[in-house]
Amino acid sequence: MDPEQHRLPDKPGDPESAGPGTGRGRRLGIDVGGVRIGVASSDPDGILATPVETVRRDRSGKHLRRLAALAAELEAVEVIVGLPRTLADRTGSSARDAIELAEELARRVAPIPVRLADERLTTVSAQRSLRAAGVPAREQRAVIDQAAAVAILQSWLDQRRVAQGATDG
């Protein structure tokens, strides 16, 4: 099997993650699903993640064009794709799918870096948040992917802030 299929998540603050995308600027968070892809964006200071849209996947690759267009429109300095590793920390079919999408997107948006972030349980926590906010189950499908993308990106931003604080002090 291709070694790329077993990629581990990137971590904000890793020396390997230095370079483009480490300064100020908007970040894009992506939750890869089999049917829909949730997209979130941060503010330019990298403090708060907010939902952007849900992109429908299709065989023609139109979803990749839309993701690349969003990265350009929002002037993203970094793209964070959720890597759904199993609870046993293995790479399953969903993770391989996310890696393939991230690699293809990276080719389209270069030199903007595309990173993989551990996203175990983000969809579950997004569902809990929506339920707690009183969003009926039938209406959750429309926004769950965006909520998961927000959770992925917010987690990355929070880890990034902690890593920067460790290097600043």
N, C-alpha and C positions, 0 to 999 in steps of 0.2 A: 504494500500500500504506500502511496505517496506520503513522504514525511510531512508535507504541508497539511495533510489531513489530520495530523495529531498535534497541531499547534496548540500551545498553551495560551491562556489569555495574557495580554500585555498588562503592565501595571503603570499607572502614572508615577513619574519620578524615577523609573528604571533608567539606567544609563543608556540602554538600547533604545529607549523611547525619546531620547533627547533629539534636538534638531528641529526641523519644521514642525509647527503645531504646538510648540511648548510655551509660546508667549501668549500675549493677550489676543483675544479674538473669539468669534462665535464657533461653537462646536456643534456637530450634528450627531444625534444618537439614533441608532437604527435597530429595531426589533424585527428580525427576520422570521416570517411565518410561511407556511406552505401556500397560503392563499393571499394573505395580506402582509404588508410591511409597514410597521409603525415608524413614524419619523418625529423626532423632537429636536429642539434647538436650544442652545443656551444664549444668555445675554453676552455681549462682548467681553465682560469681566469674568465670565465663567463661573457665575455664582448660582444661577437658577435655570433649571431646565423647564421648558414649556412645550406642549404638544404643537405639532405643525400640521401633519396630515397623515392619512392612511393611503398607501399606494397599493393598488391591486397588482398582483403578480400575473404575468402572462408569458406564454411560450416565445413570443417574438422578442422579448428583451426590453419592451417598452418601459418596464419598471426600472431597469438600470439607467435608461436615458433620463427618466424622471428624477431618480435619486441624484444623478450627476448634475442635472439642472438645478435641483434644490441646493446642492453644495455650492454651485456657482452663484445662484441668486442670493443666498444668505451669506456669501463670502466666507464660507467655513474655512478655518485654519486647520481643522482636524475632524475626522469622522470616526465615531466609535460604534462598532457593530457588536451587538450582543452575541456572545458565544455560549450556547446552551449546553454546557457539559452535564453529564449525568450526575446524580447525587454521589455516585461512587467515583466521581472525577474522571470519567472516561469520555471519549469522543464518540458520540452516537451519530445516527443519520442526520438529526437536526443540526448538530454542530458541524458536520461535514458540509451541509447545505449552506450554513452561515459563512463558513470559511471560503467556499467557492464564490458566494456572492461578494464577500469582502475583497477577494482577490480580483474579481472582474471589475468591481467598482474602483479599486485602487488603480487599475490600468486606465480607467476613464477620467479620474480626477487628479492624477499625478500632476504636480508634485505634492498635493495635499496628502498627508499621511492618513492611512486607514488602519485603525487599531482594533484589536479584539478585546472585549471586556467580559469577564465572568458574569453571566446573567442568570445563574441558577435561581429559580423561584421568583423572578421579577414578575412574570405573568400572574402568579398566585398572589403576590403582594398587591399588584395592580387591581386584581379582581376584588380583593378585600377592601382596598381603599375606595373603589367605586361603590361597593355594597354599603360601606360605612357612610358614604356621601349620599346614599339614598337613590342611586341610579338603578332603575329596574333591570333585572337580568336580561330582558329582551333588548334593552337599549345599550347594554354593555358591549356587545359585539362590535358596534360601530366605533367605539373609542378605546377598547381594551388594548389594541396594538399600539396606539399612541401613548396610552398610560404606561405600558411596558417600556416603550422607548424612553419616556420621561424617567422612569425608574433606573434604567440602564445608564442614561446620561448623568442623572443626578448623583448616582453612586460614583461614577467616574470623576465628576467635578469635586465631590467631597473628598475622595481619596487623593486627588490632585492637590487640593488645598492643604491637606495634612502633610503630603510629601514635600510641598513647597515650604511649609512652615518648619519642617525638620531641617531643610537645607538653609533656611534664612537665619535660623537662630544659632 
